[in-house]
């Protein structure tokens, strides 16, 4: 037996992953255990979980890998500050001691955290870990590989090929010219947090018009036909200090950055639409160039920018590849899995035999809890619940709740690895409801009203409701597709004239709660093999209503990581306006819970820093 632990840490979204004899045994982000969103700290709890899942001690590990090269990253850190000196000197002086303390002693920290492990620690480059996470779990024998993010050591985007049990990266774009940092600059400017708010910017984009594409292409970047570009650094500050944009940027786009929680102006929506259009163009050009250079039929992607599911949908629809597979944990967390698989396949030269489906196990790689653990916890809380021994009756009960417009917390099996809830730690609702999007944003998620919700659709009915080819699947919620024309409604002249957030309440389709204002949806296709009970629930909902689509959003509130434990789920349920909670086979109705057990929403939310 060969046991390999992969670790990503110290920037954002720290994680651990364990591979045993080529099988992904466990993977999880540290944030799920510490309850600190995007936790960058060393993943002590995630490592402990992975070892516990496999029944191993640290001394029984054969290899440990860390997802990047801290020394090479420090080289970039020093060289960048020297290049821009004396600008940014104060930032440099303040950040160097912390960097030296944490990043340059990773090997020593691993030794402390893994008592008994005395073997080798492998340090591949950051984008090699991304590439490994993209190709090795994919269903393809060979493929082109494209990684795009903010920055690793020096690379900000790379491409190459994957063949059987090897990857080879041949070209790279280098810092400070970065697709991820370009997008993050607009995220910052529009008032959202860098490294966590980019998906908000993507969700905001359809409310605007791409009015600023021309100044972005003329002033900020020099975009080449192959998707590479150079950024005019006078508009940016990320290389010199702690801010993303400069006064030149602010002057070009009409004012200082929006303060978090300040009202959104039409200008911000237009900026979001513009940078989203530019990013899609960059990625489409990259994909076409990579296809031309490699000649491969399939493409695998990873890196934080690969989570831009709108761009992914366009690459699949308009690009030259026959198939696309994106690592579900495409950001830094996925690097932990990438380095573990890199060691197994490429360093140890083990065979890799694709079996027609991916090796990601539905990305259901986190902790699970037994029926006994759940029932013991509920009794300790004095909760009122009903246990269903028959799964058919359970699915019938929950499907009926959804059909009656109830909002249901759904907690089943192993937790998801990656940023998306995929039917294990999800909040569910009826996609047919014209008010559900607003209700769930305001009363359940406590987040911005403009944020769209994603649909889960039975795999066999996906092409009926969305403009995707019948053979296309999206089990990891990483593709955006238009809602099928036959399910859209014709808008009135007055509705078509609405602009910005005025468009929010317009009913656009037969599934309005998951139809964005541009008639698109970030869909998850659900099949019985990967999703089990979740598939059977949606099928029962379809039998009751004739609709094979439900809302699936992550089981958390704004500012909080997705729930991990039954306790996390119960607290979230009791502190929000959720109507029902399903913990495995146990169903709790909010109206039946003792008043003394109800937690104050303000008290619950005060534990989190809202972003």
Secondary structure, 3 states (H helix, E strand, C coil): CCEEEEEECCCCCCEEEEEECCEEEEEEECHHHHCCCCCCCCCHHHHHHHHHHHCCCHHHCCEEEECCCHHHHHHHHHHHHHHHCCCCHHHHHHHHHHHHHHHHHHHHHHHHHCCCCCCCEEECCHHHHHHHHHHCCCCCCEEEEEEECCCCCCEEEEEEEEECCEEEEEEEEECCCCHHHHHHHHHHHCCCCCCCCHHHHHHHHCCCCCCCHHHHHHHHEEECCCCCEEECHHHECCCCCCCCECHHHHHHCCCCCCCCCCCCCHHHHHHHHHHHHHHHHHHHHHHHHHHHHHCCCEEEEECHHHHCHHHHHHHHHHCCCCEEEECCCCCHHHHHHHHHHHHHHHHCCCCCCCCCCCCCHHHECCCCCCHHHHHHHHHHHCCCCEECCCHHHHHHHHHHHHHCCCCEEEECCCCECCCCCCCCEEEEEECCCCCHHHHHHHHHHCCCCCCCCEEEEEHHHHHHHECCCCCCCCCCCCEEEEECHHHECCCCHHHHHCCHHHHCCCCCECCHHHCCCCCEEEEEEECHHHHCHHHHHHHHHHHHHCCCEEEEEECCCCCCCCCCCHHHHHHHHHCCCCCEEEECCEEEEHHHCCHHHCCCHHHHHCCCCCC
